[in-house]
Amino acid sequence: MTAVPDIEFRAVTKRYGAVTAVSGIDLAIPPSAFVALLGPSGCGKTTCLRMIGGFEQPSEGQVLIRGRDMAGTPPYRRPVNMVFQQYALFPHLDVEDNISYGLRQARPRLSSRDISSRAGEALAMVQLAGYGRRKIHELSGGQQQRVALARALVNKPAVLLLDEPLAALDKKLRTDMQIELQNLQREIGITFVLVTHDQEEALSMSDFVCVMNGGRVVQLGQPSEIYDEPADLFVADFVGKTNLLSGKVAGLSGDLVDVALADGTVISARKRVPLDRGEAVSVSLRPESLSLSASGNGALKGIVRNRIFLGSTAEYAIEVPGIGSLLAKADHVIGQGNLFKPGEPVAIGFAAGAPLAFPHAKNNGTNQREDQNAEILS
Amino acid sequence: MSETGDKPDQDNATGGRKSAGSQPAFPMRGSLFRKNLMTALLLAPAALWLVVFLVLPFVAIAIFSVGERAPEGGYQAALTFAQYANLPARATAFWNTMLLAPVGALACLLVAYPVAYYLALRAPQRWRLILLALIVIPFWTSLLMRTYAWMYILGGRGIPALLAYVGIEDLRLINTPGAVLLGIVYGYLPLMILPIYVSLERLDRRLLEASADLGATPLSTFLGVTLRLSLPGVMTGFSLVMILLLGEYLIPTLLGGGKVFFIGNALVDLFLQSRNWPFGSAIAITLVLVSVVVLIVANRISTRLSGARRVDLI
């Protein structure tokens, strides 16, 4: 199906004076998807969201909403609604008036019966029925969050924009809201675009993750793709925990490379981009892909330094001579006393496809364009 | 004794000191007493000032207002409301004041709001302080001097002389209600701009974006969010200017030339010229009551409209 994308960026660049916040982004967000824009602060993700909302105009390129170029269209004429960071609820209005604010702007005017029934539905949708006459300052953070959601969704936008919506909530509430947002998105069936710097949030909630860095899109894919097949060193390091081992390419064979690590050990790794013999590389090894054994033939040998027992799993910091500290994660099965103690020597093994080799240099494969503005704001 | 000592707020002069000395189990007592004493000492000068220069004169005026004029002028003890019954004799002064004070405050507001709006929301950050300073700087010169300057600008050799060059003859500006209004707006503008500026400056800009995001045009955003949330500042400025205008004396005298007679002018006249202290006192008391009512009403309105829990007017 070649549906028109809900949101499309065509070679969009945004500059603030001499600073380039977003540089040459091409991006199509498919309809009815939950998409996360993920990246460190200053990567341009919020700027992208604000360009969709109409609060910023691109310096170059086009932003399209459902196939329509939005150049020159002010925020109040765009078919999108935003849930703002810290919600930006109107303090002088009660909950219901906040929610019906958008409905009251509609021209031709809606009847007041329509407005109040739709506001009531929206309240019920976010499980705040009966809270209509409360003042905003009487609500908890989580309730304010729901009001902000209802206030945006009641207008039936084509796309809902969420700017770090969960950042101000505590961990327990955040987890609940993640599930609730997912359910809402499925129920309503419109596209949600979520901006977050929290990789866990992005992976757990969205259908697609768009990883951004330095004003560019580094990788767009499903969460498992992003995690298992990171496009470059930045993604591997930013998304999830990983061990990065530096080494040099010692041999090439098809998709695989042999990498000589600092201590002389040679391991076989998959490569994502072409590599040359002798090139300095970083090898990414996820903690959970490491297997530990007390006496076995692992590729690497080390000594347990710290153990962090987490119930279902245990994490180990392992000192490997000549290489440094590695993080390993092992499942814990009840009744099997298979925990290693600090000071114990262990052998570290891993599956053949687990290590991924990336060029060491900052400017790597995925960003083929000339890298004029790699360091943005940071 | 010991019962009163249990209430540290009330009688810590005895209870506080005693328990601090003899009962180390309550070390809070002594420090609380010391804290209260400090507070009292810090407040004393201001309290004394207010009692001597505000409360006592007010009581005196209140007593005067129910008295009689002594035959040779001044005050003669009595208990009569004749002075209050006589208030209509100065109806013109009341009428002028009651008209020009709100109209003046309103004119001030209409001029001040766009300035404050520009300063708070539009002016480039680095210019803001300079522009604010420019608004405040005239305050460094006495209002008397500046009002005299207006006398010359509006007087026969000022603007009317200039207009005569282009053929507009016999225009009279000085000694008109318009001149008084102009003087009022000029003199009180900073008092109106500053509180409005503060409330607009405090306005969360994201609320404006949220409003636009929800489909509100710039005009409805201004009316529904900006104006509503700046109302506390508007009401502060308005009541401040209005209350000062109720007692205004200088501007109507200099720019109104005695033709636009304010309550302030009536008071000067009654106390200094005709020496009818009781009648002057009755007018003064009435003026104070009107001011209090204005304050209360303004406070009510801005609390209701802004949705705030509490509004500090001044």
Interface residues (C-beta under 8 A of the other chain):
Chain A: G53 G54 F55 P74 P75 Y76 R77 V80 N81 M82 F84 Q85 Q86 A88 L89 F90 P91 H92 L93 Y101 G102 Q105 A106 K135 H137 R151 A152 N155
Chain B: D204 R206 L207 E209 A210 S211 A212 D213 L214 G215 A216 T217 S220 G224 V225 R228 L229 L305 S306 G307 A308 R309
